[in-house]
């Protein structure tokens, strides 16, 4: 069921959409997702037109917004965001992500209830509401990463998705991309070896899928280039162990952060 606020946001998107942007975005995503025709700045403007601007960069104390001061309860946009994430069009889904990452109080983002809602109403459904890399990666980086940073106890649950055989390709990808670039600042309860293992599980769950390959390579490249020798070696062993699986695209991605160790770089590029 579409919420009233979500309907208003979609109406704003439709007013601002242009045929040229719709065509460009459809071609860019190779037809995997339909679009209304709005780029991200316009999506953000459409959301703000309905819910108002964010008053400041939000931090841990940002729950005391005007609604909280007057009613004792911070305004939440969870149902609206979920409604938008369930919309057919990619730019509407991005509006839902913007609602969560730019307007939702941290008190909600840090609550496990939201994670359960995203799983039950968006990720574990017969319909594939998250079905392309753009939505998956935005949701992972802008929302899920913000969630586990606000509440580190959520991190193991998110990471476990990468190893879930019953999850979709995109659901599993979320489980590792939510930690991309974070090998040096992982939360308590997760270490770098567990993240490398999750990357391996994500690859092996669907080795023939391009976006299982690229998601795994994207996250693993930061382990291969991190400052911890033991972690680097552990990640390299994982990569070499599956040398025959990697596509050329994935191998090029794996070495992208390696700038000094030319021998390791060549070793990975020549796997197969």
Secondary structure in CASP SS format (residue, H / E / C, confidence):
PFRMAT SS
TARGET T0000
AUTHOR 0000-0000-0000
METHOD secondary structure of the structure
MODEL  1
X C 1.00
X C 1.00
X C 1.00
X H 1.00
X H 1.00
X H 1.00
X H 1.00
X H 1.00
X H 1.00
X H 1.00
X H 1.00
X H 1.00
X H 1.00
X H 1.00
X H 1.00
X H 1.00
X C 1.00
X C 1.00
X H 1.00
X H 1.00
X H 1.00
X H 1.00
X H 1.00
X H 1.00
X H 1.00
X H 1.00
X H 1.00
X H 1.00
X C 1.00
X C 1.00
X C 1.00
X C 1.00
X C 1.00
X C 1.00
X C 1.00
X C 1.00
X C 1.00
X C 1.00
X C 1.00
X H 1.00
X H 1.00
X H 1.00
X H 1.00
X H 1.00
X H 1.00
X H 1.00
X H 1.00
X H 1.00
X H 1.00
X H 1.00
X H 1.00
X C 1.00
X C 1.00
X C 1.00
X C 1.00
X C 1.00
X C 1.00
X C 1.00
X C 1.00
X C 1.00
X C 1.00
X C 1.00
X C 1.00
X C 1.00
X C 1.00
X H 1.00
X H 1.00
X H 1.00
X H 1.00
X H 1.00
X H 1.00
X C 1.00
X C 1.00
X C 1.00
X C 1.00
X C 1.00
X C 1.00
X H 1.00
X H 1.00
X H 1.00
X H 1.00
X H 1.00
X H 1.00
X H 1.00
X H 1.00
X C 1.00
X C 1.00
X C 1.00
X C 1.00
X H 1.00
X H 1.00
X H 1.00
X H 1.00
X H 1.00
X H 1.00
X H 1.00
X H 1.00
X H 1.00
X H 1.00
X H 1.00
X H 1.00
X H 1.00
X H 1.00
X C 1.00
X C 1.00
X H 1.00
X H 1.00
X H 1.00
X H 1.00
X C 1.00
X C 1.00
X H 1.00
X H 1.00
X H 1.00
X H 1.00
X H 1.00
X H 1.00
X H 1.00
X H 1.00
X H 1.00
X H 1.00
X H 1.00
X H 1.00
X C 1.00
X C 1.00
X C 1.00
X C 1.00
X C 1.00
X C 1.00
X C 1.00
X C 1.00
X C 1.00
X H 1.00
X H 1.00
X H 1.00
X H 1.00
X H 1.00
X H 1.00
X H 1.00
X H 1.00
X H 1.00
X H 1.00
X H 1.00
X H 1.00
X H 1.00
X H 1.00
X H 1.00
X H 1.00
X H 1.00
X H 1.00
X C 1.00
X H 1.00
X H 1.00
X H 1.00
X H 1.00
X H 1.00
X H 1.00
X H 1.00
X H 1.00
X H 1.00
X H 1.00
X H 1.00
X H 1.00
X C 1.00
X C 1.00
X C 1.00
X C 1.00
X C 1.00
X H 1.00
X H 1.00
X H 1.00
X H 1.00
X H 1.00
X H 1.00
X H 1.00
X H 1.00
X H 1.00
X C 1.00
X C 1.00
X C 1.00
X C 1.00
X C 1.00
X C 1.00
X C 1.00
X C 1.00
X C 1.00
X C 1.00
X C 1.00
X C 1.00
X C 1.00
X C 1.00
X H 1.00
X H 1.00
X H 1.00
X H 1.00
X H 1.00
X H 1.00
X H 1.00
X H 1.00
X H 1.00
X H 1.00
X H 1.00
X H 1.00
X H 1.00
X H 1.00
X C 1.00
X C 1.00
X C 1.00
X C 1.00
X H 1.00
X H 1.00
X H 1.00
X H 1.00
X H 1.00
X H 1.00
X H 1.00
X H 1.00
X H 1.00
X H 1.00
X H 1.00
X H 1.00
X H 1.00
X H 1.00
X H 1.00
X C 1.00
X C 1.00
X C 1.00
X C 1.00
X H 1.00
X H 1.00
X H 1.00
X H 1.00
X H 1.00
X H 1.00
X H 1.00
X H 1.00
X H 1.00
X H 1.00
X H 1.00
X H 1.00
X H 1.00
X C 1.00
X C 1.00
X C 1.00
X C 1.00
X C 1.00
X C 1.00
X H 1.00
X H 1.00
X H 1.00
X H 1.00
X H 1.00
X H 1.00
X H 1.00
X C 1.00
X C 1.00
X C 1.00
X C 1.00
X C 1.00
X C 1.00
X C 1.00
X H 1.00
X H 1.00
X H 1.00
X H 1.00
X H 1.00
X H 1.00
X H 1.00
X H 1.00
X C 1.00
X C 1.00
X C 1.00
END
